[in-house]
Amino acid sequence: ERARHTRRRGQDIRLSLELTLDEVAHGVTRKVKIRTLERCGTCSGSGAKPGTKVQSCTACGGSGEVRRATDSFLGRLVSVSPCGTCGGEGTVLPHPCPTCRGEGRVRAEKTLDIQIPPGVAHDNYLTMRGQGAAGPRGGPAGDLIVVLEVKDDPRFERHGDDLVHDLLVSFSQAALGWDVEVPTPHGPVSLKVPAGTQSGAVLTVRGKGLPSLNGGRLGDLHVRIQ
């Protein structure tokens, strides 16, 4: 699928992925396409035309900054500002690469496999180091930040790792008792509603909720009788 809600800030790329509760229960690997900036293959990311080199800026001597001194009644004041010739980089390109126009990177689209562990929650995020956009002129790549959105499931209310399911029963079923199947993220399970169960009673099925994100115990499913 193509990544939705994709934004780029500097070299970092931020995107949102929507998950179902069943995917949260088991974990999932999503294959997504993202638009990004990758290192230019013509100049290998240097920004210089093949056969030429980046040169040191003569205006700032390669420091990337210029100093200006002024005399006042307080003495000599020195101000430092980015070099206007090289933009503070300390180098200039006499012959920019014709493919990337001296940027050292080009627009591209790539496909990534994103592994989402079980037990994640809404607004959790994953950080994939170095999978963001390439930096200009051979600079380091940014990160890919994946923000997770968990869709509401009409079958359940989520409370951490525990789930609540509302079960509608008739008066006679509650009075006489009833064997019924109830849904869980792991498949349906059998539940015995004891005779004489009152509306509002909660029956618990152990270990049929969601896994803990740190790999611990499974939560429980609480069945609320209505």
DOFIMAR-790905 format. One record per residue: x, y negated, z negated of N, C-alpha, C in turn; residue number from 1; residue in three letters. Coordinates in pm, whole numbers, plus 50000, padded with zeros to 5 digits. Layout:
<pts>
X|Y|Z|X|Y|Z|X|Y|Z|NUM|Ala $
...
</pts>
This chain:
<pts>
50085|50118|50000|50000|50000|50000|50088|49876|50000|1|Glu $
50033|49767|50046|50108|49642|50043|50087|49576|49907|2|Arg $
50195|49527|49851|50186|49467|49719|50096|49344|49723|3|Ala $
50010|49332|49622|49918|49219|49617|49967|49117|49514|4|Arg $
49924|48993|49530|49957|48886|49437|50108|48872|49423|5|His $
50180|48875|49535|50325|48870|49530|50372|48724|49526|6|Thr $
50463|48694|49434|50521|48560|49426|50672|48574|49411|7|Arg $
50743|48476|49467|50889|48477|49454|50932|48349|49383|8|Arg $
51015|48365|49281|51067|48251|49207|51218|48265|49204|9|Arg $
51287|48180|49283|51430|48200|49298|51454|48332|49370|10|Gly $
51539|48416|49310|51564|48548|49367|51469|48655|49309|11|Gln $
51399|48622|49201|51308|48719|49141|51177|48727|49220|12|Asp $
51123|48847|49230|50994|48869|49295|50898|48926|49191|13|Ile $
50780|48869|49184|50678|48913|49087|50556|48961|49166|14|Arg $
50510|49082|49132|50391|49134|49199|50301|49203|49099|15|Leu $
50174|49218|49135|50076|49283|49049|50030|49414|49110|16|Ser $
50014|49516|49025|49961|49644|49068|49842|49680|48980|17|Leu $
49735|49724|49045|49614|49763|48974|49610|49914|48956|18|Glu $
49580|49959|48834|49580|50102|48801|49443|50144|48749|19|Leu $
49409|50270|48771|49291|50328|48709|49330|50389|48575|20|Thr $
49230|50417|48493|49258|50476|48363|49315|50617|48378|21|Leu $
49272|50690|48481|49329|50823|48506|49477|50814|48539|22|Asp $
49518|50711|48613|49660|50693|48644|49738|50656|48517|23|Glu $
49675|50579|48428|49740|50547|48300|49762|50673|48219|24|Val $
49667|50767|48225|49676|50889|48145|49789|50979|48190|25|Ala $
49819|50981|48319|49916|51077|48370|50044|51014|48425|26|His $
50044|50882|48445|50155|50820|48515|50140|50837|48664|27|Gly $
50204|50752|48741|50187|50758|48885|50307|50693|48953|28|Val $
50336|50736|49074|50437|50670|49157|50367|50601|49273|29|Thr $
50384|50471|49282|50321|50394|49388|50425|50353|49492|30|Arg $
50390|50371|49617|50476|50326|49727|50420|50193|49777|31|Lys $
50497|50086|49767|50449|49954|49803|50545|49887|49902|32|Val $
50488|49801|49984|50568|49719|50076|50570|49576|50024|33|Lys $
50690|49517|50021|50702|49379|49976|50779|49299|50080|34|Ile $
50743|49173|50091|50819|49079|50174|50928|49018|50088|35|Arg $
51049|49016|50140|51162|48972|50060|51268|48908|50149|36|Thr $
51381|48875|50091|51498|48825|50164|51611|48925|50144|37|Leu $
51668|48972|50253|51778|49067|50245|51903|49007|50307|38|Glu $
52018|49064|50269|52146|49013|50318|52151|49021|50470|39|Arg $
52198|48915|50531|52207|48908|50678|52310|49010|50727|40|Cys $
52268|49091|50823|52359|49192|50877|52461|49136|50973|41|Gly $
52434|49020|51032|52528|48961|51128|52653|48909|51059|42|Thr $
52634|48837|50949|52748|48775|50879|52781|48844|50747|43|Cys $
52711|48956|50719|52732|49030|50593|52706|48944|50470|44|Ser $
52618|48846|50486|52578|48763|50373|52663|48641|50348|45|Gly $
52770|48620|50425|52858|48504|50401|52799|48374|50450|46|Ser $
52712|48382|50550|52655|48261|50610|52738|48203|50722|47|Gly $
52860|48256|50743|52950|48203|50846|52936|48283|50975|48|Ala $
52948|48216|51085|52945|48283|51216|53057|48386|51222|49|Lys $
53029|48505|51276|53136|48606|51286|53260|48550|51354|50|Pro $
53375|48578|51295|53501|48526|51347|53543|48396|51283|51|Gly $
53455|48336|51199|53489|48213|51128|53481|48238|50979|52|Thr $
53524|48140|50900|53525|48155|50756|53461|48034|50689|53|Lys $
53415|48058|50568|53370|47948|50483|53493|47869|50441|54|Val $
53482|47736|50440|53596|47651|50405|53567|47574|50277|55|Gln $
53673|47542|50207|53660|47463|50085|53618|47321|50121|56|Ser $
53531|47264|50043|53483|47128|50068|53594|47027|50039|57|Cys $
53621|46944|50137|53729|46845|50119|53683|46727|50034|58|Thr $
53550|46704|50028|53500|46589|49952|53519|46607|49802|59|Ala $
53503|46731|49754|53514|46756|49610|53632|46845|49576|60|Cys $
53708|46885|49677|53822|46972|49653|53783|47113|49613|61|Gly $
53661|47152|49645|53616|47287|49612|53555|47302|49474|62|Gly $
53545|47192|49399|53491|47202|49263|53339|47198|49261|63|Ser $
53279|47145|49366|53133|47135|49371|53077|47014|49300|64|Gly $
53161|46931|49245|53115|46812|49174|53210|46695|49200|65|Glu $
53156|46577|49187|53237|46456|49206|53230|46373|49079|66|Val $
53338|46308|49049|53347|46223|48930|53360|46077|48973|67|Arg $
53288|45993|48903|53294|45849|48930|53323|45778|48799|68|Arg $
53422|45694|48803|53463|45621|48683|53427|45473|48699|69|Ala $
53371|45416|48593|53339|45273|48592|53392|45215|48462|70|Thr $
53436|45090|48471|53487|45021|48353|53378|44932|48295|71|Asp $
53365|44934|48163|53269|44849|48095|53333|44797|47967|72|Ser $
53258|44714|47895|53314|44661|47770|53332|44771|47666|73|Phe $
53268|44887|47689|53285|45001|47599|53406|45086|47637|74|Leu $
53465|45055|47750|53576|45135|47798|53542|45200|47931|75|Gly $
53619|45297|47972|53597|45365|48099|53494|45477|48081|76|Arg $
53389|45473|48165|53284|45575|48163|53297|45661|48286|77|Leu $
53292|45793|48267|53304|45888|48378|53173|45964|48391|78|Val $
53115|45960|48510|52992|46037|48538|53026|46150|48635|79|Ser $
52962|46262|48614|52983|46380|48698|52850|46417|48764|80|Val $
52852|46440|48895|52730|46475|48969|52766|46578|49076|81|Ser $
52665|46655|49122|52692|46752|49229|52742|46683|49355|82|Pro $
52832|46748|49424|52886|46693|49548|52776|46685|49654|83|Cys $
52761|46570|49715|52658|46553|49817|52694|46619|49949|84|Gly $
52820|46645|49973|52862|46707|50100|52833|46856|50103|85|Thr $
52865|46925|49994|52847|47071|49991|52730|47115|49906|86|Cys $
52655|47017|49848|52541|47053|49766|52579|47119|49635|87|Gly $
52701|47098|49588|52745|47156|49462|52803|47294|49474|88|Gly $
52813|47348|49596|52865|47484|49613|53017|47490|49619|89|Glu $
53081|47382|49657|53227|47380|49668|53279|47428|49801|90|Gly $
53191|47476|49888|53232|47524|50019|53137|47468|50126|91|Thr $
53186|47466|50248|53106|47420|50363|53120|47522|50476|92|Val $
53023|47518|50566|53022|47608|50681|53039|47527|50810|93|Leu $
53158|47525|50864|53176|47454|50991|53097|47519|51104|94|Pro $
53084|47653|51098|53014|47727|51204|52916|47825|51138|95|His $
52792|47780|51114|52694|47869|51048|52659|47989|51135|96|Pro $
52621|48096|51069|52576|48218|51138|52450|48186|51217|97|Cys $
52443|48224|51345|52325|48193|51426|52201|48272|51384|98|Pro $
52219|48383|51316|52104|48464|51277|52034|48408|51154|99|Thr $
52111|48376|51051|52050|48327|50925|52067|48178|50906|100|Cys $
52133|48110|51003|52155|47966|50998|52233|47924|50873|101|Arg $
52325|48008|50834|52412|47974|50722|52359|48013|50586|102|Gly $
52238|48067|50581|52178|48102|50452|52238|48231|50394|103|Glu $
52284|48322|50481|52339|48449|50435|52234|48554|50407|104|Gly $
52109|48524|50435|52000|48620|50412|51887|48592|50510|105|Arg $
51810|48695|50536|51702|48684|50635|51575|48745|50576|106|Val $
51462|48703|50629|51334|48758|50585|51321|48903|50628|107|Arg $
51265|48985|50541|51252|49127|50571|51136|49184|50491|108|Ala $
51100|49305|50526|50997|49379|50452|51056|49515|50416|109|Glu $
51039|49554|50290|51093|49684|50250|50990|49760|50166|110|Lys $
51007|49891|50165|50916|49979|50092|50988|50034|49970|111|Thr $
50921|50029|49856|50979|50077|49731|50886|50177|49665|112|Leu $
50943|50275|49597|50868|50366|49512|50875|50314|49369|113|Asp $
50760|50282|49312|50754|50228|49177|50696|50335|49085|114|Ile $
50775|50382|48991|50732|50486|48897|50674|50420|48772|115|Gln $
50547|50448|48748|50476|50390|48633|50455|50499|48529|116|Ile $
50509|50484|48409|50498|50590|48309|50358|50597|48250|117|Pro $
50321|50710|48191|50190|50720|48125|50180|50627|48004|118|Pro $
50057|50585|47976|50032|50509|47853|50045|50359|47864|119|Gly $
50068|50305|47984|50082|50160|47997|49948|50091|47970|120|Val $
49954|49963|47940|49834|49885|47912|49829|49763|48004|121|Ala $
49716|49698|48003|49696|49577|48084|49800|49472|48046|122|His $
49861|49411|48146|49962|49306|48132|50098|49358|48085|123|Asp $
50116|49489|48072|50253|49542|48060|50326|49513|48191|124|Asn $
50457|49510|48188|50532|49488|48312|50657|49574|48315|125|Tyr $
50699|49602|48437|50822|49677|48461|50921|49584|48530|126|Leu $
51048|49592|48494|51152|49513|48558|51247|49605|48632|127|Thr $
51256|49587|48764|51346|49668|48846|51465|49579|48883|128|Met $
51577|49603|48816|51694|49518|48832|51750|49527|48973|129|Arg $
51781|49409|49029|51846|49403|49161|51758|49436|49278|130|Gly $
51626|49452|49256|51535|49484|49366|51459|49362|49416|131|Gln $
51499|49244|49371|51437|49122|49420|51504|49074|49548|132|Gly $
51491|48945|49575|51549|48887|49696|51700|48871|49683|133|Ala $
51769|48885|49795|51915|48864|49796|51946|48718|49767|134|Ala $
52058|48694|49700|52101|48557|49673|52161|48493|49797|135|Gly $
52160|48361|49806|52218|48294|49922|52368|48314|49929|136|Pro $
52419|48332|50051|52563|48344|50079|52633|48445|49987|137|Arg $
52577|48565|49980|52640|48671|49903|52613|48667|49755|138|Gly $
52524|48580|49710|52491|48572|49568|52417|48696|49522|139|Gly $
52411|48719|49390|52346|48839|49338|52197|48841|49366|140|Pro $
52144|48960|49385|52001|48976|49409|51923|48956|49279|141|Ala $
51800|48913|49292|51713|48897|49176|51648|49029|49137|142|Gly $
51550|49020|49048|51479|49137|48998|51338|49143|49056|143|Asp $
51283|49262|49058|51143|49282|49093|51066|49304|48963|144|Leu $
50971|49217|48935|50892|49225|48812|50751|49269|48850|145|Ile $
50712|49386|48801|50582|49446|48836|50488|49430|48717|146|Val $
50384|49348|48733|50284|49327|48628|50169|49425|48653|147|Val $
50130|49497|48548|50030|49603|48562|49893|49554|48517|148|Leu $
49793|49584|48599|49655|49550|48567|49574|49680|48564|149|Glu $
49511|49708|48450|49434|49831|48435|49286|49799|48454|150|Val $
49225|49865|48552|49084|49840|48580|48997|49896|48468|151|Lys $
48885|49827|48443|48788|49879|48347|48728|50009|48399|152|Asp $
48708|50104|48309|48646|50232|48343|48509|50237|48275|153|Asp $
48401|50249|48352|48267|50246|48291|48241|50360|48194|154|Pro $
48324|50463|48196|48302|50577|48107|48355|50554|47966|155|Arg $
48451|50462|47954|48523|50453|47827|48543|50309|47782|156|Phe $
48556|50293|47650|48616|50175|47590|48755|50217|47542|157|Glu $
48852|50131|47567|48988|50165|47525|49025|50089|47399|158|Arg $
49079|50160|47300|49131|50100|47178|49270|50157|47154|159|His $
49369|50091|47215|49506|50144|47207|49514|50275|47283|160|Gly $
49551|50382|47213|49559|50515|47277|49429|50593|47265|161|Asp $
49335|50542|47185|49206|50609|47167|49103|50558|47267|162|Asp $
49007|50645|47300|48899|50611|47390|48765|50636|47321|163|Leu $
48665|50556|47357|48529|50573|47305|48435|50595|47424|164|Val $
48355|50701|47415|48257|50734|47519|48118|50736|47457|165|His $
48023|50664|47518|47884|50665|47471|47809|50780|47538|166|Asp $
47751|50867|47455|47677|50983|47504|47528|50965|47474|167|Leu $
47447|50962|47581|47302|50948|47565|47241|51086|47545|168|Leu $
47165|51103|47438|47096|51230|47410|46951|51201|47379|169|Val $
46866|51299|47405|46725|51284|47371|46704|51314|47223|170|Ser $
46584|51280|47173|46555|51305|47033|46560|51454|47002|171|Phe $
46505|51534|47093|46503|51679|47068|46644|51737|47072|172|Ser $
46729|51688|47163|46867|51738|47169|46943|51704|47041|173|Gln $
46920|51586|46989|46987|51547|46865|46934|51626|46747|174|Ala $
46803|51655|46749|46741|51726|46636|46781|51873|46634|175|Ala $
46786|51935|46750|46809|52080|46758|46956|52117|46782|176|Leu $
47037|52019|46820|47176|52049|46856|47189|52072|47006|177|Gly $
47311|52053|47058|47326|52056|47203|47471|52080|47238|178|Trp $
47498|52169|47333|47631|52188|47388|47639|52110|47519|179|Asp $
47736|52021|47532|47742|51931|47646|47887|51913|47689|180|Val $
47906|51879|47818|48038|51842|47868|48052|51690|47866|181|Glu $
48166|51643|47817|48193|51499|47816|48320|51472|47896|182|Val $
48327|51357|47962|48444|51327|48044|48563|51286|47959|183|Pro $
48682|51317|48007|48807|51265|47951|48899|51236|48069|184|Thr $
49004|51159|48049|49100|51136|48159|49172|51262|48203|185|Pro $
49159|51370|48124|49227|51496|48154|49129|51601|48207|186|His $
49008|51560|48241|48906|51653|48287|48798|51672|48181|187|Gly $
48680|51721|48219|48571|51736|48123|48601|51842|48017|188|Pro $
48548|51820|47896|48562|51916|47787|48425|51942|47725|189|Val $
48411|52057|47663|48286|52094|47598|48280|52032|47458|190|Ser $
48161|51986|47421|48140|51926|47290|48009|51978|47234|191|Leu $
48010|52016|47108|47889|52061|47041|47833|51947|46957|192|Lys $
47712|51907|46989|47643|51806|46910|47563|51882|46803|193|Val $
47599|51870|46676|47531|51947|46572|47384|51908|46558|194|Pro $
47302|52002|46514|47161|51973|46488|47149|51866|46381|195|Ala $
47054|51776|46403|47031|51669|46306|47122|51550|46321|196|Gly $
47197|51542|46430|47287|51429|46451|47207|51300|46469|197|Thr $
47249|51195|46401|47180|51068|46407|47242|50976|46513|198|Gln $
47160|50886|46565|47211|50787|46660|47316|50701|46592|199|Ser $
47425|50679|46660|47536|50602|46604|47646|50688|46546|200|Gly $
47618|50819|46529|47722|50908|46479|47835|50919|46581|201|Ala $
47957|50942|46533|48075|50951|46620|48138|51089|46601|202|Val $
48152|51162|46712|48220|51292|46712|48355|51274|46779|203|Leu $
48459|51332|46722|48596|51310|46772|48651|51436|46836|204|Thr $
48707|51418|46955|48777|51526|47025|48926|51491|47019|205|Val $
49003|51568|46943|49144|51534|46921|49228|51555|47047|206|Arg $
49320|51461|47069|49419|51477|47176|49366|51461|47316|207|Gly $
49249|51401|47333|49192|51381|47467|49182|51233|47503|208|Lys $
49263|51152|47434|49271|51011|47470|49387|50985|47564|209|Gly $
49457|50875|47544|49568|50837|47631|49701|50863|47560|210|Leu $
49806|50891|47638|49938|50913|47577|49997|50782|47527|211|Pro $
50078|50793|47424|50151|50676|47376|50260|50640|47476|212|Ser $
50285|50512|47493|50384|50468|47591|50524|50514|47555|213|Leu $
50550|50534|47426|50685|50579|47385|50699|50730|47388|214|Asn $
50599|50800|47445|50610|50944|47459|50567|51023|47337|215|Gly $
50493|50958|47246|50450|51027|47125|50319|51102|47145|216|Gly $
50237|51106|47041|50115|51184|47041|50012|51126|47138|217|Arg $
49917|51215|47175|49802|51171|47253|49698|51112|47160|218|Leu $
49631|51010|47207|49520|50953|47132|49398|51046|47135|219|Gly $
49291|51004|47070|49171|51084|47058|49057|51024|47140|220|Asp $
48959|51110|47171|48836|51065|47236|48726|51065|47130|221|Leu $
48663|50952|47109|48554|50938|47014|48423|50928|47091|222|His $
48333|51022|47067|48205|51027|47137|48099|50967|47045|223|Val $
48041|50855|47090|47942|50783|47011|47802|50824|47057|224|Arg $
47724|50880|46970|47592|50931|47005|47492|50817|47013|225|Ile $
47421|50812|47123|47316|50710|47142|47185|50782|47172|226|Gln $
</pts>
